[in-house]
Amino acid sequence: MVKINREGQGKKGGMINFVTSNKGKYAEAQAILGDLVQMDIGYTEIQADTLEEVAIYGMKEVALRLKGAVMLEDAGLFVQALRGFPGVYSAYVQKTIGNAGILRLMEGEKNRSAYFKSVVAYAEPGMQTMIFSGEVYGQIGFEARGSQGFGYDPIFYVDGMSLAEIDLEKKNQISHRAKSMRALDDWLHKC
Ligand code: IMP
Protein backbone atom coordinates (compact mmCIF):
# COMPACT_ATOMS: atom_id res chain seq x y z
CA MET A 1 0.00 0.00 0.00
CA VAL A 2 1.28 3.48 -0.82
CA LYS A 3 1.68 5.59 2.33
CA ILE A 4 1.78 9.34 2.85
CA ASN A 5 5.43 10.36 3.16
CA ARG A 6 6.90 11.09 6.59
CA GLU A 7 10.21 12.95 7.02
CA GLY A 8 13.00 11.30 5.03
CA GLN A 9 10.83 8.42 3.90
CA GLY A 10 9.80 7.27 0.46
CA LYS A 11 6.24 6.92 -0.84
CA LYS A 12 6.10 3.30 0.26
CA GLY A 13 7.74 4.00 3.65
CA GLY A 14 11.33 3.18 4.60
CA MET A 15 14.23 5.63 4.76
CA ILE A 16 15.49 7.25 1.58
CA ASN A 17 19.05 6.29 0.62
CA PHE A 18 20.93 9.31 -0.73
CA VAL A 19 23.90 8.07 -2.77
CA THR A 20 26.64 10.67 -2.40
CA SER A 21 30.15 11.01 -1.04
CA ASN A 22 29.65 14.76 -0.56
CA LYS A 23 28.87 15.70 3.07
CA GLY A 24 27.88 19.24 2.03
CA LYS A 25 25.26 17.96 -0.43
CA TYR A 26 23.99 15.52 2.17
CA ALA A 27 23.59 18.24 4.82
CA GLU A 28 21.74 20.53 2.39
CA ALA A 29 19.39 17.73 1.28
CA GLN A 30 18.76 16.53 4.83
CA ALA A 31 17.75 20.04 5.98
CA ILE A 32 14.95 19.91 3.39
CA LEU A 33 13.91 16.27 3.22
CA GLY A 34 14.52 15.18 6.81
CA ASP A 35 16.63 12.21 7.89
CA LEU A 36 18.22 10.46 4.94
CA VAL A 37 20.67 7.57 4.86
CA GLN A 38 23.93 8.67 3.26
CA MET A 39 25.27 5.90 1.01
CA ASP A 40 28.85 6.58 -0.03
CA ILE A 41 28.97 3.71 -2.53
CA GLY A 42 30.00 5.49 -5.73
CA TYR A 43 28.54 5.02 -9.19
CA THR A 44 29.55 5.57 -12.79
CA GLU A 45 29.30 9.21 -13.84
CA ILE A 46 29.13 8.92 -17.62
CA GLN A 47 30.42 11.62 -19.96
CA ALA A 48 27.18 13.01 -21.41
CA ASP A 49 25.76 16.31 -22.69
CA THR A 50 23.30 16.84 -19.85
CA LEU A 51 23.12 16.39 -16.07
CA GLU A 52 19.83 14.51 -16.58
CA GLU A 53 21.57 11.79 -18.64
CA VAL A 54 24.29 11.43 -15.99
CA ALA A 55 21.73 11.14 -13.17
CA ILE A 56 19.48 8.65 -15.01
CA TYR A 57 22.41 6.40 -15.91
CA GLY A 58 23.70 6.55 -12.33
CA MET A 59 20.27 5.69 -10.98
CA LYS A 60 19.99 2.59 -13.17
CA GLU A 61 23.22 1.37 -11.61
CA VAL A 62 22.48 2.15 -7.95
CA ALA A 63 18.85 0.94 -8.06
CA LEU A 64 20.22 -2.54 -8.83
CA ARG A 65 22.55 -2.39 -5.84
CA LEU A 66 20.25 -0.92 -3.17
CA LYS A 67 16.88 -1.96 -1.85
CA GLY A 68 14.15 0.59 -1.16
CA ALA A 69 13.96 4.30 -1.95
CA VAL A 70 17.08 5.69 -3.64
CA MET A 71 18.08 9.15 -4.74
CA LEU A 72 21.17 10.73 -6.24
CA GLU A 73 21.97 14.20 -7.48
CA ASP A 74 24.17 15.58 -10.22
CA ALA A 75 25.01 19.29 -10.28
CA GLY A 76 27.06 21.63 -12.42
CA LEU A 77 28.18 25.24 -12.80
CA PHE A 78 27.40 26.82 -16.20
CA VAL A 79 29.32 30.03 -17.02
CA GLN A 80 27.83 32.10 -19.84
CA ALA A 81 31.09 33.68 -21.05
CA LEU A 82 32.64 30.18 -21.20
CA ARG A 83 29.66 28.90 -23.25
CA GLY A 84 28.37 26.77 -20.40
CA PHE A 85 31.73 25.39 -19.27
CA PRO A 86 32.42 23.62 -16.92
CA GLY A 87 28.79 22.31 -16.99
CA VAL A 88 28.77 18.53 -17.06
CA TYR A 89 32.55 18.58 -16.51
CA SER A 90 32.22 20.52 -13.22
CA ALA A 91 33.54 17.74 -10.96
CA TYR A 92 36.63 17.13 -13.11
CA VAL A 93 37.34 20.86 -13.51
CA GLN A 94 36.98 21.44 -9.75
CA LYS A 95 39.46 18.62 -9.11
CA THR A 96 41.98 19.86 -11.69
CA ILE A 97 42.07 23.65 -12.16
CA GLY A 98 39.70 24.43 -9.26
CA ASN A 99 38.22 27.82 -8.40
CA ALA A 100 41.52 29.60 -9.12
CA GLY A 101 41.47 28.12 -12.62
CA ILE A 102 37.92 29.37 -13.31
CA LEU A 103 38.88 32.85 -12.03
CA ARG A 104 41.89 32.79 -14.39
CA LEU A 105 39.71 31.81 -17.36
CA MET A 106 37.43 34.73 -16.48
CA GLU A 107 40.22 37.33 -16.27
CA GLY A 108 39.27 40.45 -18.25
CA GLU A 109 35.74 39.09 -18.86
CA LYS A 110 32.94 41.59 -18.18
CA ASN A 111 30.05 39.13 -18.56
CA ARG A 112 30.20 37.23 -15.23
CA SER A 113 26.75 35.60 -15.50
CA ALA A 114 26.56 31.97 -14.43
CA TYR A 115 24.13 29.48 -12.98
CA PHE A 116 24.17 26.30 -10.97
CA LYS A 117 21.86 23.48 -11.92
CA SER A 118 20.91 20.49 -9.79
CA VAL A 119 19.22 17.35 -11.11
CA VAL A 120 17.85 14.81 -8.63
CA ALA A 121 16.91 11.30 -9.68
CA TYR A 122 14.61 9.35 -7.36
CA ALA A 123 13.39 5.77 -7.58
CA GLU A 124 11.56 3.17 -5.55
CA PRO A 125 11.13 -0.50 -6.46
CA GLY A 126 8.24 -0.92 -8.89
CA MET A 127 8.10 2.79 -9.70
CA GLN A 128 9.57 4.67 -12.62
CA THR A 129 12.54 7.00 -11.94
CA MET A 130 11.49 10.58 -11.29
CA ILE A 131 13.66 13.60 -12.15
CA PHE A 132 13.53 17.00 -10.42
CA SER A 133 15.71 20.00 -11.19
CA GLY A 134 16.51 23.45 -9.87
CA GLU A 135 18.68 26.39 -10.89
CA VAL A 136 20.14 29.47 -9.23
CA TYR A 137 21.42 32.43 -11.26
CA GLY A 138 24.34 34.58 -10.13
CA GLN A 139 27.75 35.89 -11.06
CA ILE A 140 31.31 34.59 -11.04
CA GLY A 141 33.14 36.92 -8.66
CA PHE A 142 36.57 38.45 -9.11
CA GLU A 143 37.93 36.61 -6.08
CA ALA A 144 37.10 33.60 -3.92
CA ARG A 145 35.42 34.60 -0.68
CA GLY A 146 34.05 32.72 2.34
CA SER A 147 34.72 29.39 3.99
CA GLN A 148 31.30 27.72 4.17
CA GLY A 149 29.71 25.39 1.63
CA PHE A 150 31.89 23.49 -0.84
CA GLY A 151 33.10 23.29 -4.42
CA TYR A 152 32.48 26.46 -6.44
CA ASP A 153 30.61 28.24 -3.62
CA PRO A 154 33.46 30.74 -2.91
CA ILE A 155 33.42 32.11 -6.48
CA PHE A 156 29.64 32.09 -7.14
CA TYR A 157 27.91 35.29 -6.00
CA VAL A 158 24.25 36.11 -5.49
CA ASP A 159 23.34 39.66 -4.43
CA GLY A 160 26.97 40.55 -3.72
CA MET A 161 27.72 37.60 -1.42
CA SER A 162 29.40 34.35 -2.37
CA LEU A 163 27.57 31.13 -1.45
CA ALA A 164 30.52 30.36 0.84
CA GLU A 165 29.81 33.53 2.85
CA ILE A 166 26.27 32.49 3.74
CA ASP A 167 25.24 29.65 6.04
CA LEU A 168 23.43 26.47 5.04
CA GLU A 169 20.05 27.87 6.02
CA LYS A 170 20.48 30.89 3.73
CA LYS A 171 21.93 28.78 0.91
CA ASN A 172 18.89 26.54 1.23
CA GLN A 173 16.60 29.52 0.65
CA ILE A 174 18.04 30.18 -2.81
CA SER A 175 20.11 27.31 -4.15
CA HIS A 176 19.66 25.04 -7.16
CA ARG A 177 19.79 22.03 -4.84
CA ALA A 178 17.17 23.45 -2.47
CA LYS A 179 14.84 23.89 -5.46
CA SER A 180 15.32 20.37 -6.83
CA MET A 181 15.06 18.81 -3.34
CA ARG A 182 11.92 20.82 -2.55
CA ALA A 183 10.37 19.66 -5.81
CA LEU A 184 11.11 16.06 -4.77
CA ASP A 185 9.75 16.73 -1.27
CA ASP A 186 6.52 18.20 -2.71
CA TRP A 187 6.08 15.16 -4.95
CA LEU A 188 6.73 12.76 -2.04
CA HIS A 189 4.03 14.48 0.00
CA LYS A 190 1.46 14.16 -2.78
CA CYS A 191 -0.54 10.94 -2.54
P1 IMP B 1 28.60 16.61 -8.63
O1 IMP B 1 27.13 16.82 -8.66
O2 IMP B 1 29.03 16.07 -7.30
O3 IMP B 1 29.10 15.84 -9.81
O4 IMP B 1 29.20 18.08 -8.67
C1 IMP B 1 29.98 18.57 -9.72
C2 IMP B 1 30.93 19.61 -9.17
O5 IMP B 1 30.20 20.79 -8.87
C3 IMP B 1 31.67 19.19 -7.92
O6 IMP B 1 33.01 19.64 -8.00
C4 IMP B 1 30.95 19.91 -6.81
O7 IMP B 1 31.82 20.26 -5.75
C5 IMP B 1 30.43 21.15 -7.52
N1 IMP B 1 29.17 21.55 -6.93
C6 IMP B 1 28.00 20.85 -6.94
N2 IMP B 1 27.07 21.49 -6.23
C7 IMP B 1 27.65 22.61 -5.77
C8 IMP B 1 27.19 23.67 -4.95
O8 IMP B 1 26.06 23.68 -4.44
N3 IMP B 1 28.07 24.65 -4.71
C9 IMP B 1 29.34 24.65 -5.21
N4 IMP B 1 29.82 23.69 -5.95
C10 IMP B 1 28.99 22.66 -6.23
Residues whose N, C-alpha, C, O or C-beta is under 5 A from the ligand:
A	BS01	IMP	E73 D74 A75 G76 S90 A91 Q94 F150 G151 Y152 D153
